[in-house]
Each structure stands twice: as C-alpha cells, then as structure tokens.
C-alpha cells in the first residue's frame, strides 16, 4: 500500500479531526455498496481502512512517522546503534582470539 497520508488525501501535519473527516468522506465515496459495478472499489475501501487504522490512532501514527511500522502497519526491522556496536565488538573479540593481537 502507498503512504497512508496520500491515501487519505491529508498532509503529514493534519490534525486528528482532519484525518477523521477525510476518512469519512473517502469511505462514503469508495464504499463497495455505493459502487456495485466497480471491481476496484473494495480494494480502495480496504486501503482507506488500513490507512485510517495507522494515522487515525495517535500511537500507531507516531510509530509510522518514526519508521517503526510500515504503511501496512507491520513492524519494520531497524538495527539500533547498540546492536550494531555489539555485533562489531563480538566480531573483533572473536577475531582477536583466533589470530592473536594485531601488530602495528
């Protein structure tokens, strides 16, 4: 799915009220019952619901804005500085044990 803000047609700085209003407006327009002959209406309506679940909820919106969940609401994997440092340190220690201290 594309960016939830784009799906709802709001800016990233939109208030909770603006997001809710945009969702309701688009949901009425793209609801499958209002578009019985349109096979893409269900898909658009589903995208609207997922987008609203993400940016309509303040805590999930914060997670999305910081990159901790993707546009489908799934957690993203991001290495932290600590885990990267720990992996580098452990490689260095193992290398030192195998080959002895490095000589300058």
MODELLER restraints for C-alpha pairs under 7 A, 6 or more apart:
rsr = mdl.restraints
at = mdl.atoms
rsr.add(forms.Gaussian(group=physical.xy_distance, feature=features.Distance(at['CA:1:A'], at['CA:47:A']), mean=6.92, stdev=0.5))
rsr.add(forms.Gaussian(group=physical.xy_distance, feature=features.Distance(at['CA:1:A'], at['CA:71:A']), mean=6.21, stdev=0.5))
rsr.add(forms.Gaussian(group=physical.xy_distance, feature=features.Distance(at['CA:1:A'], at['CA:72:A']), mean=6.44, stdev=0.5))
rsr.add(forms.Gaussian(group=physical.xy_distance, feature=features.Distance(at['CA:2:A'], at['CA:71:A']), mean=6.52, stdev=0.5))
rsr.add(forms.Gaussian(group=physical.xy_distance, feature=features.Distance(at['CA:3:A'], at['CA:71:A']), mean=5.89, stdev=0.5))
rsr.add(forms.Gaussian(group=physical.xy_distance, feature=features.Distance(at['CA:4:A'], at['CA:51:A']), mean=4.39, stdev=0.5))
rsr.add(forms.Gaussian(group=physical.xy_distance, feature=features.Distance(at['CA:4:A'], at['CA:55:A']), mean=6.98, stdev=0.5))
rsr.add(forms.Gaussian(group=physical.xy_distance, feature=features.Distance(at['CA:4:A'], at['CA:71:A']), mean=6.28, stdev=0.5))
rsr.add(forms.Gaussian(group=physical.xy_distance, feature=features.Distance(at['CA:5:A'], at['CA:11:A']), mean=6.13, stdev=0.5))
rsr.add(forms.Gaussian(group=physical.xy_distance, feature=features.Distance(at['CA:5:A'], at['CA:12:A']), mean=6.30, stdev=0.5))
rsr.add(forms.Gaussian(group=physical.xy_distance, feature=features.Distance(at['CA:7:A'], at['CA:48:A']), mean=6.35, stdev=0.5))
rsr.add(forms.Gaussian(group=physical.xy_distance, feature=features.Distance(at['CA:7:A'], at['CA:51:A']), mean=6.69, stdev=0.5))
rsr.add(forms.Gaussian(group=physical.xy_distance, feature=features.Distance(at['CA:8:A'], at['CA:22:A']), mean=6.03, stdev=0.5))
rsr.add(forms.Gaussian(group=physical.xy_distance, feature=features.Distance(at['CA:8:A'], at['CA:23:A']), mean=6.01, stdev=0.5))
rsr.add(forms.Gaussian(group=physical.xy_distance, feature=features.Distance(at['CA:8:A'], at['CA:48:A']), mean=6.56, stdev=0.5))
rsr.add(forms.Gaussian(group=physical.xy_distance, feature=features.Distance(at['CA:8:A'], at['CA:51:A']), mean=6.97, stdev=0.5))
rsr.add(forms.Gaussian(group=physical.xy_distance, feature=features.Distance(at['CA:9:A'], at['CA:22:A']), mean=6.99, stdev=0.5))
rsr.add(forms.Gaussian(group=physical.xy_distance, feature=features.Distance(at['CA:10:A'], at['CA:19:A']), mean=6.70, stdev=0.5))
rsr.add(forms.Gaussian(group=physical.xy_distance, feature=features.Distance(at['CA:16:A'], at['CA:56:A']), mean=6.61, stdev=0.5))
rsr.add(forms.Gaussian(group=physical.xy_distance, feature=features.Distance(at['CA:19:A'], at['CA:56:A']), mean=6.57, stdev=0.5))
rsr.add(forms.Gaussian(group=physical.xy_distance, feature=features.Distance(at['CA:20:A'], at['CA:56:A']), mean=6.85, stdev=0.5))
rsr.add(forms.Gaussian(group=physical.xy_distance, feature=features.Distance(at['CA:23:A'], at['CA:48:A']), mean=6.93, stdev=0.5))
rsr.add(forms.Gaussian(group=physical.xy_distance, feature=features.Distance(at['CA:23:A'], at['CA:52:A']), mean=6.66, stdev=0.5))
rsr.add(forms.Gaussian(group=physical.xy_distance, feature=features.Distance(at['CA:27:A'], at['CA:45:A']), mean=6.33, stdev=0.5))
rsr.add(forms.Gaussian(group=physical.xy_distance, feature=features.Distance(at['CA:27:A'], at['CA:48:A']), mean=6.97, stdev=0.5))
rsr.add(forms.Gaussian(group=physical.xy_distance, feature=features.Distance(at['CA:30:A'], at['CA:41:A']), mean=5.56, stdev=0.5))
rsr.add(forms.Gaussian(group=physical.xy_distance, feature=features.Distance(at['CA:30:A'], at['CA:44:A']), mean=6.53, stdev=0.5))
rsr.add(forms.Gaussian(group=physical.xy_distance, feature=features.Distance(at['CA:30:A'], at['CA:45:A']), mean=5.66, stdev=0.5))
rsr.add(forms.Gaussian(group=physical.xy_distance, feature=features.Distance(at['CA:31:A'], at['CA:41:A']), mean=6.41, stdev=0.5))
rsr.add(forms.Gaussian(group=physical.xy_distance, feature=features.Distance(at['CA:31:A'], at['CA:42:A']), mean=6.92, stdev=0.5))
rsr.add(forms.Gaussian(group=physical.xy_distance, feature=features.Distance(at['CA:31:A'], at['CA:45:A']), mean=5.81, stdev=0.5))
rsr.add(forms.Gaussian(group=physical.xy_distance, feature=features.Distance(at['CA:32:A'], at['CA:41:A']), mean=5.20, stdev=0.5))
rsr.add(forms.Gaussian(group=physical.xy_distance, feature=features.Distance(at['CA:32:A'], at['CA:42:A']), mean=5.25, stdev=0.5))
rsr.add(forms.Gaussian(group=physical.xy_distance, feature=features.Distance(at['CA:35:A'], at['CA:41:A']), mean=6.43, stdev=0.5))
rsr.add(forms.Gaussian(group=physical.xy_distance, feature=features.Distance(at['CA:50:A'], at['CA:72:A']), mean=6.77, stdev=0.5))
rsr.add(forms.Gaussian(group=physical.xy_distance, feature=features.Distance(at['CA:54:A'], at['CA:60:A']), mean=5.33, stdev=0.5))
rsr.add(forms.Gaussian(group=physical.xy_distance, feature=features.Distance(at['CA:54:A'], at['CA:61:A']), mean=5.46, stdev=0.5))
rsr.add(forms.Gaussian(group=physical.xy_distance, feature=features.Distance(at['CA:54:A'], at['CA:73:A']), mean=6.41, stdev=0.5))
rsr.add(forms.Gaussian(group=physical.xy_distance, feature=features.Distance(at['CA:55:A'], at['CA:61:A']), mean=4.43, stdev=0.5))
rsr.add(forms.Gaussian(group=physical.xy_distance, feature=features.Distance(at['CA:63:A'], at['CA:69:A']), mean=5.77, stdev=0.5))
rsr.add(forms.Gaussian(group=physical.xy_distance, feature=features.Distance(at['CA:64:A'], at['CA:70:A']), mean=6.18, stdev=0.5))
rsr.add(forms.Gaussian(group=physical.xy_distance, feature=features.Distance(at['CA:68:A'], at['CA:75:A']), mean=5.79, stdev=0.5))
rsr.add(forms.Gaussian(group=physical.xy_distance, feature=features.Distance(at['CA:68:A'], at['CA:76:A']), mean=5.35, stdev=0.5))
rsr.add(forms.Gaussian(group=physical.xy_distance, feature=features.Distance(at['CA:69:A'], at['CA:75:A']), mean=4.21, stdev=0.5))
rsr.add(forms.Gaussian(group=physical.xy_distance, feature=features.Distance(at['CA:69:A'], at['CA:76:A']), mean=5.15, stdev=0.5))
rsr.add(forms.Gaussian(group=physical.xy_distance, feature=features.Distance(at['CA:70:A'], at['CA:76:A']), mean=6.25, stdev=0.5))
